[in-house]
Amino acid sequence: MYAIAAVDQNWGIGRDNALLFHIPADMKRFRALTEGKTVLMGRKTLQSLPNGRGLPHRRNIVLTGDRDFAAENAEIVHFPVEAVFQAGEDAWIIGGGGGAPPGFAPCGPRCPSQNFSPRSPAGFFSPPGTGPPPPGGDPAGGNGGHSAPRPRPA
């Protein structure tokens, strides 16, 4: 699996269920990487998309605990293991994963991120393991499993 995110200097990725950055070139890159592929997201990420439905030209798998949830252009799953098996190894994880269990997000070189230098008023931060660690930081590349900024060396 892969994960993709646009992050601020504190690894913030969103606020109020919306992206922090709206950069056309970044959206074009996201589209090029994910079109024709499987994308895996949580319910809140799906609901934040245009019209609250799956992304076009992609297989959309949505992980939610809500047994009554249904959405257009989306396959609904209720357990992380089910999501992983349905998605396969070449799927892209998109969104913040606020409801994902600790350690669910993949790590390593299969997680391209675009780091934008400005700080932003982020309310949600990159899950553990979705990007390289800061110098002298958490060697696992995570933020300790908490939705809080990672410390940055001065």
Buried (B, 14 or more C-beta within 10 A) or exposed (E): BBBBBBBBBBBBBBEEBEBBBEEEEBEEBBEEBBEEBBBBBBBBBBBBBEEEBBBEEBBBBBBBEEEEBEBEBBBBBEEBEEBBEBBEEEBBBBBBBBBBEEBBBBBEEBBBBBEBEEEBEBBBBBBBBBBEBBEEBBEEBBBEEEBEBBEEEE
